[in-house]
Amino acid sequence: MRQLPSLLWNSPLLDLKPRLQDCVDKALGQTGLSLPVRFFFRADDIGVPAERFFNLLSLFFDYQTPLCLAVVPSWLSQQRWDIFQKTDQKAQGLYCWHQHGWRHISHEIQGKKQEFGPVRTIDAIRQDILRGREKLENLMKDRFTPVFTPPWNRCDSRTLTVLKNNKFKAVSRHHRSMPKSPKGLPDLSVNVDLHTRQETTPEAGRQALWKELSVGIRSGTCGIMIHHQRMNETAFEFLKVFLDVMTQNSHILPIHFKNMYEV
């Protein structure tokens, strides 16, 4: 089922580049940091070859900007990985492939969606995490990065413990996600959401996006979440201008997960 874009992307943003440049410059000026602000992009729900997905990869390749790709293991086959691998080889390490749950389905009967939530037993949680990792490692070999993004950015404390005990390097959720990650399992949090926004008007979406971006930059590490299935022409144009602004600024350092947990 095709996912509709957020209302934010229903119409082009007027004066996009100067407004974006102004937002970025003001936030950079408020950080008080001598080092560059780190930026990373995390694209979720990866596993199916599609035009918009390859358009996304091409955009990041053109700007030579790292991209963290959260892959749903059950969606990936050898045939699909062979297709992805051709693009990955050209990128020479630009893309960071990691694990996005197991099947990306919710098991919760009520409340918010979770694949690894309270309704499940710890044995079921462990089994799905490990079978997903094994599948990705078998397909991707050394291109797999042992970082875990839970679907919908949600999981319980038992899941975090399973990840730590099975030598995952990090988890990546939303910066307001609870419970907190245990010591030894850093949370490489996203703080800007481009495509799963819920505002009821385009203007409300714009104002909220500028605020998220400003707060993310001022934090010193700005993590941006992407859902290519929800992108339309306007969303792609925004991302293109954003990458253009970002890559021309010496106070911004584009990174991916390996740069974060190895430091």
N, C-alpha and C positions, 0 to 999 in steps of 0.2 A: 504494500500500500504506500502510495506516494505521500510524503509528509509536506504539509503546506508551510511556506515561509512565514515568519512572524510578521505582524503588521508593520513593523519598522521598515521592512524591505518592500513595501507595496509601491513606493514611489522613490525616485532618486533623491538623495540628500543634496540640497542646494549648497553651493560654495563648499563642497566637500573637502577639498584639499586644504584651503586656508583654515577652515574650522578645525579640521583634524590636527593640522600643524600647530595651531594655537593651543589646543587642548594638551597636546604632547609637550610643547615647550613650557607651558605654565606648570604642568605637573613635574617636569624635570627640574624646574627652578625651585620647587618646593621640597625636594627630597632631602637636601642637606648632605648628600652623599658625594664623596670625591670619586668613587668608582662608577663605571657605567651601570645603568639599570639593566638588569637581565630580563629578556623577553623569551618566552617559549610558547609554542602553539601546539595544542593537543586536538587532533581530529578523532572523533569517536565513531563507533558503529561501522568499523571497517571489515571487509571480508567479501564483498561482492563487486566484481568489475563492472563499472558503469561510467557513462560519459562524464558526469559531474565529478566523480572521484578522480578520474585522470586529468580533468581540467584543474582540479585543486593541486594535484601533484606537479603539474606543469607550471603552475603559477609560482609555487615555492621553489621549483628548480630554476625558473627564470631569474628569480631574485636571490638565488643561492642562500636561502633561509632554511634552517633546520625545521623539521616537522615531526612531532611525535604521533604515531599512528596506533590507536587503540583497536586491536583486532579481536573480533568475536571468534573464538576457536572453532565452534561448531559450524560457522559459516564458511570456513576456509577449507578448501580441498587442494590436492596436489596440482590439479589443473589451474585453479585460480592463483595459487602461489607462483606457478610458473609464469603466468601473465604478469603478476605484480613484480616478480623478480627481474624481468627485463627492464622495467622502469627503474627499479632500485639499483641495478648495476650501473646505470648511467649516472645516477645521483652520487655515487661514491661516498656513501656514509652520511648523506644529508638527512635521510629518513631514519626514525627510531621506532622500530616495530615492537609493540608490547601487548600485554594481555588485557582483554576487556571482558571479564567474567568468563562464562562457559557458553551459555546459549542465549543470553540476553532476554530472559523471560522472568517475570515476577512470580514468586511463589506465595506472596502475601495475600491473605483473604480479605483483609481490610487495611486501611491506612495507605501510606505511600508505597509505590512500587519498590521492590527490592528483590534481587536474585539471591542475595546472601544475607537474609534477615532473620528475625527471631522465630519464624514459623518452622525453620529447618533445623535438623539435628547437626551437630558439629561434624559427625561422620559424613553426612551428605555434602556439607560445605567443603570439607577437605577433599572429598572425592572429586567434586566438580572442578575445584581450583587446580588440583594436580593433573587431572586428565586433560584439562585445557592447556596447561603448561607443557605437558608431555607432547601433545599434538603439535603445538607451535614450535617447540624445540626440534621435533622430528622433521617438520617441513622446512623451517627457516635456518636450522643449524646455528651458526654464529651470528646470524642477523637478528636473532631474538634477544630482546632486552628484558631482564627479569623485573619488570615493574608492572603493577596491577592497578587497573582502573575499574572500579566496580560500576556496573550499569546504574544509571541515574545518580551516580556519585554517592551511593549509599551502601553501607554494610555495617554489621554489628561488631562488637568488640572481639567476639570469638573468631570472626573472619580475619581481623587484623592480627590476632595471635597466630592463626594458621599461616598467614603470609610470612610473618617474622620467623616462625619455627621452620619454615621450608625455604629459607634463604632468598626470599625476594628482596631486592635491593631497596624498594620504595613502594609506596602506594600513591596514587594521584586521585584526589577528590576535589570538591569545591572547598574554598577556604573557610566556609562556615560549617563544614561537615562535622558531625559528632557520631560516635565518641572520638576523642583524640587518639591519634596514632601512638603506639607504645614506643618507648625509647629503643633505638636501633632500627626503626622502620620509618624513615622520614616521609612526610606527606608533601609531595610536589604539587601544591594546590593551584588550581585555576581560580582566577578572581574576575574574569571578564567572560561573559556569555554572549556570543554573537548571534546564535540562531534558534535557541529554544526559549525565547523571551515570551512573557505573558502579558505585557502591557496592552491596554485596550485601544490605544490610539498610536499612530506613528510618532507623533511629537513626544508623547510620554516615553516611548521606546528610545528615541534619540537622547532625551535628557538623561534617562537612566544609564544608557550606554556611555555617554561622556563621563558621567560620575564614576561608573565602574572603572573605566580606563584611567581616569585621574587617580583614583584610590590605588589601583594596581601599580601604577608607575611610582607613586610616592612610597609604596611599600618596599621598593628596591628590586622586587621580582614580580613581573607581570605575566601571569599565565592566562592564555586565551583559548577558550573552548570553541571548537568548530563542529558543526554537523552538516556535511556536504549535501545530504539528502534534502535539507531545508533551504538550500541556497538557490536563489534565482539570479537573474542578470544583475540586478541592483546589488545584491549581496556580494557577488563576485567582483563588481566594480569597486565596492568599498574596500574589500580585502586587497585588491590590487593597489589602490591608492595608499592604503595603510602600509603595505610592505614597501612601497616607494618612499614614503615619508620616513619610515623606520630605518631602512638600510642606508639612508643618506645622513643619518645623525650619528656622530661619533660618540655621543653619550648613551647610546643604546647598544647592548651586546646580545645578539640572537644566539640562543643555546638550545640544546635538547636534554633529555633526562640524564644521559651519561655524563654530561658536564656538571650536573647538579649533585648526583650522589657520589661521584668520584672525588669531588673537591673536599 
